[in-house]
């Protein structure tokens, strides 16, 4: 069963998603509930944040600054 983890700030969202970029990931948005999301298919975890919280806690600037240290991992995705 997939573990759903609800995040409440753009920075925390990036810090939660970042380590999973080297794994298999997929979008896990819930549009009717206005949630942005990423799921790690190898760890069976789903990270979601509401659009208003994302925008209200730093939006793209905070997200991009926090995700930057993990950027190199994106190109090293494993098939596991």
N, C-alpha and C positions, 0 to 999 in steps of 0.2 A: 504494500500500500504506500502510495506517495505521501510523504510528509509535507504539509503546507506550512510555510513560514511567512508570517505577515510582518513586513518591515514598515517603519514609520518615518524614515527620512531618506532623502536622495543619497546622502553619503553612506548611511548604513546599508542601503540597497546595493550600492556598488561594492562595498566591502563584503557583503554576503555572496553576491554573484561572482565577483572576481576570481576567487580560487577555483571556481567550477568551469572557467572558460577553457581550460585544457581538457576537459571532459566533453562528452557528448551533451550538447544543450539544445533546447528548443524553446520557442515562444510559449508562454503560458498566460497570455492575457485573458481577462474575463471582461469583455467589453460591456455587457449589461450592468455589471457591478462597478465599472470604471476602474479596473485594476490592471496595472502593467505587470507582466510577469515573465520569469525565465525559469525553466525546469532543467535540472541536471538529470539526464537519462541514466547515467551510470551510478549516481548516488541515490536516485529515487527521491529527490527533494524538489520542491517548487517554492520559489521566492516571489512574493507579490507585494506591491505597494499601490495605494490608491493614487490616481492622477492628481487630485487636489493636494495630497500630502507631498507628492513628488515636487509639484510646482511650488508649494509653500515652504519647502525646506531646502531650497537651493537649486532646484531644477537641474538643467544640464551642466551648469558650471561646477556645482558640487559633485555631481555624478562623475563627470569627466576627470576631475582632479583626483578623486578617490579610485577610479578604475584604472588610471594610468599605470600604476606599478604592475598590474596584471596583464597588460596589453600583449606582451610577448608570448603569453600562454595561449592566446587565441590561435596562433598558427600551428600549435603543437597538439591539436585535438586528437585524442585517441579514439579508436573505434570500439573500445571496451564498453 
